[in-house]
Amino acid sequence: MKKLKNVEEEEGHHQPDPFDGLTEEIIHLILDHLGDDDPLARKSFSLACKSFLSAESRHRRSLRPLSSDLLPSVPRRYPYISRLDLSLCPRVDDGMLTSLSRSWSTTLRSVDLSRSRFFSHVGLSSLAANCAGLVEIDLSNATELTDAAAAAIAEARNLERLRMGRCKLITDMGVGCIAVGCRKLTLLCLKWCLRVSDLGVGLIAMKCADIRSLDLSYLPITEKSLQPVLKLQNLEELILEGCPGICDDGLATLKESGLSLKVLNLSNCQNVSQVGLSSLTSEAQCLQQLILSYGSPVTADLGKCLHKFSSLQVVRLDGCMVTCPGMKAMVNWGARLKELSLSKCLGVTDDCLSFLVQTQRELRKLDITCCRKITYASINSITSSCSSLCSLRMELCTLVSRDAYLLIGRRCQNLEELDLTDNDIDDEVLMSISRCSKLRILKLGVCSKITDDGLKHIGRHCLNLIELDLYRSMGITDAGIAEIALGCPALEMINMAYNEDVTDVALISLSKCPRLKAVEIRGCPYVSSIGLSAIARGCRRLTLLDIKKCYNINDNGMLSLAQFSPNLRQINLSYCSVTDVGLLALASIKCLQNMTILHVAGLTQSGLAAALLACRCLMKVKLHASFKSSLPESLISYIEARGCIFQWRDKVCQRIGIPCFKQE
């Protein structure tokens, strides 16, 4: 055989590569169909052969590096990146920004630095100078940036979208620089930029005529800045959430409003009522979304005020005091709502809600969470009038009887999202709900009467389910979870916290759901490392894991996660039986960013220190305050310098006999 192979090699014979006939155009079409939502598929494709690896490198336009350590080598592998998401890289300094901007100077158009730190105006200046085609930058949460950084951003003349939420040191001077330099801005977010006032906002309004979306939430502004803002001819979205300086007296003086305004958010504006609202939107006939959450009471005058907005599709009144005359005043409304949110609204009754939904038969999304005065009558009206509902949220509607929930399954079979948390439902209700075969999100937390028999119907008929919440639904056991795992292979998230009858058998069943990303089994005392290891092996996309108070999970579980869960990013292992060995294994996961470690008796100071050093991508770690004095200050400073934030908690142990950590 060996001789035959040698003869073939000498004569130039070789096995033809079946992929040689594929052109790069065809390969790129294949990659387009794979998309960015399944990184494992792209990785498998690129590892098939060298030509695929090279083609995938040239095809990729969007990149989200898992670690700052990878950044120096990334441009060589991916030369044509246009969108760079650095939100998983806590430490990005000026040198890195300069190097990356030079490497992708002709292609880079979008950069996300919303969770990155350690860069300054120097790096931003290089980014703006080298990347002339840059159109989008996200600097949210950059709390240490000053006006010098804003001046550097102003050098990006083609910038169209800029997010600066929580840039608390930026003042009117910095915003003024941006207004002068970035005349092409269409989106600007200044949320929580507390030093920006009417002056800065006015400059933006005067200089950036193309603004379409403007977020001024929680700014100390008054009606002085609204006058130029509302003259913006292209303004479509205006967010004024939590602006105490906006009041009726100021709004009533305004005579003009943006004719193109489609979205207006006045939530948490306690000093705005229907008087100011009427003045502000007197000509806003294009308004499609109105958000008044946690604001003034919904009175009859406010209800009548809404009549003029015939184009409204979305109204959110969450947390408002609703009066029956106010709701009834909306009945003669000509608008055809697609979404109505009344979450936590005091005053909602059967009478007024029934009147309203009978006139809004095209509703697709309805939120009546914590509306504790409604009964069977409301659900009867909703289900008979709004047959096109795709989302219904009704957590903690305590007076709604069991029979009312049966109507949902009979009449609303287009539902894709249903939240019945903490309501009086049983297995017969679940059997009825299972007729909603399009369900993707189902929340059944704190529903003590449901059992495996009801869950069986969901598993056999709701095959598109991707999210299931069973938090504290104590009647559920392994058998019910097995039915879900068998019937819902697309499941991505499941919450089984504090269900004491759930064991390793349930986790072994769920390991057959390859798309599972989030598993919450907090307070399940009979789950052990055997079940967790099964999840790790079968669910390679796992990113979030909550195993707090799973006392039987030990180092073996951590070793399995280290070996089979490369995408794990967040874990809570408080009260588990993990030691230094398990934690060190866990720290080898390159994607791990967020850990909560409270009252883990098997850990020592040296073991924790070694794990923190090994976990280079860590962005946030929650520890017991007792570790703060035992860990060297130099170590804490070093970890913080890498971009990690420590959160110290002095919580009392909830299980007697467990120390905060093991004494060395």
Stockholm file with secondary structure:
# STOCKHOLM 1.0

chainA/1-664         MKKLKNVEEEEGHHQPDPFDGLTEEIIHLILDHLGDDDPLARKSFSLACKSFLSAESRHRRSLRPLSSDLLPSVPRRYPYISRLDLSLCPRVDDGMLTSLSRSWSTTLRSVDLSRSRFFSHVGLSSLAANCAGLVEIDLSNATELTDAAAAAIAEARNLERLRMGRCKLITDMGVGCIAVGCRKLTLLCLKWCLRVSDLGVGLIAMKCADIRSLDLSYLPITEKSLQPVLKLQNLEELILEGCPGICDDGLATLKESGLSLKVLNLSNCQNVSQVGLSSLTSEAQCLQQLILSYGSPVTADLGKCLHKFSSLQVVRLDGCMVTCPGMKAMVNWGARLKELSLSKCLGVTDDCLSFLVQTQRELRKLDITCCRKITYASINSITSSCSSLCSLRMELCTLVSRDAYLLIGRRCQNLEELDLTDNDIDDEVLMSISRCSKLRILKLGVCSKITDDGLKHIGRHCLNLIELDLYRSMGITDAGIAEIALGCPALEMINMAYNEDVTDVALISLSKCPRLKAVEIRGCPYVSSIGLSAIARGCRRLTLLDIKKCYNINDNGMLSLAQFSPNLRQINLSYCSVTDVGLLALASIKCLQNMTILHVAGLTQSGLAAALLACRCLMKVKLHASFKSSLPESLISYIEARGCIFQWRDKVCQRIGIPCFKQE
#=GR chainA/1-664 SS CHHHHHHHHHTTCCCCCTTTTCCHHHHHHHHHHHCSSCHHHHHHHHTSCHHHHHHHHHHCCEECCSCGGGTTTHHHHCTTCCEEECTTCSBCCHHHHHHHHHHTTTTCCEEECTTCBSCCHHHHHHHHHHCTTCCEEECTTCTTCCHHHHHHHTTCTTCCEEECTTCTTCCHHHHHHHHHHCTTCCEEECTTCTTCCHHHHHHHHHHCTTCCEEECTTCCCCHHHHHHHTTCTTCCEEECTTCTTCCHHHHTTCCCCCTTCCEEECTTCTTCCHHHHHHHTTTCTTCCEEECTTSSCBCHHHHHHGGGCTTCCEEECTTCBBCHHHHHHTTTCCCCCSEEECTTCBTCCHHHHHHHHHHCTTCCEEECTTCTTCCHHHHHHHHHHCTTCSEEECTTCTTCCHHHHHHHHHHCTTCSEEECTTSCCCHHHHHHHTTCTTCCEEECTTCTTCCHHHHHHHHHHCTTCCEEECTTCTTCCHHHHHHHHHHCTTCCEEECTTCTTCCHHHHHHHTTCTTCCEEECTTCTTCBHHHHHHHHHHCTTCCEEECTTCTBCBHHHHHHHHHHCTTCCEEECTTCBCBHHHHHHHTTCTTCCEEEECSCTBCCHHHHHHHHHHCTTCCEEEEETHHHHHSCHHHHHHHHHTTCEEEEECCCCSSTTCCSSCCC
#=GC SS_cons         CHHHHHHHHHTTCCCCCTTTTCCHHHHHHHHHHHCSSCHHHHHHHHTSCHHHHHHHHHHCCEECCSCGGGTTTHHHHCTTCCEEECTTCSBCCHHHHHHHHHHTTTTCCEEECTTCBSCCHHHHHHHHHHCTTCCEEECTTCTTCCHHHHHHHTTCTTCCEEECTTCTTCCHHHHHHHHHHCTTCCEEECTTCTTCCHHHHHHHHHHCTTCCEEECTTCCCCHHHHHHHTTCTTCCEEECTTCTTCCHHHHTTCCCCCTTCCEEECTTCTTCCHHHHHHHTTTCTTCCEEECTTSSCBCHHHHHHGGGCTTCCEEECTTCBBCHHHHHHTTTCCCCCSEEECTTCBTCCHHHHHHHHHHCTTCCEEECTTCTTCCHHHHHHHHHHCTTCSEEECTTCTTCCHHHHHHHHHHCTTCSEEECTTSCCCHHHHHHHTTCTTCCEEECTTCTTCCHHHHHHHHHHCTTCCEEECTTCTTCCHHHHHHHHHHCTTCCEEECTTCTTCCHHHHHHHTTCTTCCEEECTTCTTCBHHHHHHHHHHCTTCCEEECTTCTBCBHHHHHHHHHHCTTCCEEECTTCBCBHHHHHHHTTCTTCCEEEECSCTBCCHHHHHHHHHHCTTCCEEEEETHHHHHSCHHHHHHHHHTTCEEEEECCCCSSTTCCSSCCC
//
